Amino acid sequence: MTFSWQGVFPAIITPFRSDDSLDMAMFEQNLRAQLTAGVDGIIIGGSLGEASTLTTDEKRQLTTIARAVGGSHLPLIVNIAESSTREGVAQAELAASWNADGLMLLPPMRYRSDDRETVEYFRAIAASTSLPIMIYNNPVDYKIDITIDMFAELVQCPNITAVKESTRDVTNVTRLRNRFGDRLSILCGVDTLALEELLLGADGWVAGLVNAFPKETVAIYKLARSGRIAEATVIYRWFMPLLELDIHPKLVQYIKLASEITGIGSEHVRAPRLPLEGAERERILHVILEGVRSRPNMPAEGWD
């Protein structure tokens, strides 16, 4: 499938049952809620999807179900977050065999590679596949910054076509656009900066709280793209306390709890993560319930 890195791409959660097995029924329920809201693609096994705890066969199952539910027109992106180049190449080959449409590619895990090593890691995986690749640049969490000069080398790979911009520096959108024009699609990867980066010219949003609030997420994107900024801002301001759940080390637990409250997920996580408890759970639950209580009405459509 040929697709554009444009629109809302949920980094979809991986629901588990209490016995730690995949909850495929809940996964399908969440996925259908995303499709009904009008998302533009799905990312399987991202950080929010608890990638580091998933087996290869579980990734295959999730991709297969997503394809069955979404059909041939839904872009399916498989995340690759590996420690070795060889395993990254192997995962890219597997994703292609599962009929994935693209890859999201993190820098090497565990080892903090230097600039040359990072570029060569990305190049080797890109050379092994024809699938389009979105580079995930998140130096805050993964401690490797993919600089503009490094991207200048990476764009020599024709299938490196997008960046998930998670530096938390909104000016990086402008720097990327000034240097590369439209050669790289830019997708915001930080929920709390989404509207700002869309207004600066980002092409899309790799979203987290979309797992609990898909309609509101899609509305912000579409309103912003159609120039209805005031309407987008009203929803965004309501959303902000919830979006801040995305920028915490326990974003998985927080967002999963939100998805359970809104009826399209469960709060079960895979160890070593543990469910929230005590005062922390009460505090996060208060934020979520207040958001649900004050949930805004969606504006009239016609924003496409």
Helices and strands as residue ranges (DSSP letters): E 7-10, H 24-37, E 42-44, G 51-53, H 56-70, E 76-80, H 85-97, E 102-105, H 115-127, E 133-137, H 139-142, H 148-154, E 160-165, H 171-180, E 185-188, G 191-193, H 194-199, E 204-207, G 209-211, H 214-225, H 229-243, G 244-247, H 251-261, H 278-293
